[in-house]
Amino acid sequence: MHYGKYIRSAAWRNNPARLAELVASGGRCRTCNGAAPEVQLQVHHRTYARLGAEIVGDLTTLCMECHRVITDLLRRRSYGLRSPKFSDVVSTISPSGPLRDPTRTIPGFDLLGAMK
């Protein structure tokens, strides 16, 4: 199931677990206790294990700002544990040796860094 398409669908808007969580939260953000109309409430997925068949425990009511902050925090935690996958391009295309600033000359060396 495509997450973005699902979240914009009538199936999500009318989802019984989503509506039950909004009622259970008393129409308030579970983090900052903000309520409509002062804040825009959203329902956050605590897990995606049952996406499309959520139960109330899978969801949490949050205001838009708390939702943004919590999602950012969770993504940083998740991605922070992964090792980056990249190639060290500089070491494969550059000759080994010290890095130097080509705009500065060093006494006793030519522009390419070789000793005179």
Stockholm file with secondary structure:
# STOCKHOLM 1.0

chainA/1-116         MHYGKYIRSAAWRNNPARLAELVASGGRCRTCNGAAPEVQLQVHHRTYARLGAEIVGDLTTLCMECHRVITDLLRRRSYGLRSPKFSDVVSTISPSGPLRDPTRTIPGFDLLGAMK
#=GR chainA/1-116 SS CCHHHHHTSHHHHTCHHHHHHHHHTTTBCTTTCCBTTTSCEEEEESCCTTTTSCCGGGEEEEEHHHHHHHHHHHHHHHHHTSCCCCCCHHHHHSCSSCCCCTTSCCTTBCTTSCBC
#=GC SS_cons         CCHHHHHTSHHHHTCHHHHHHHHHTTTBCTTTCCBTTTSCEEEEESCCTTTTSCCGGGEEEEEHHHHHHHHHHHHHHHHHTSCCCCCCHHHHHSCSSCCCCTTSCCTTBCTTSCBC
//
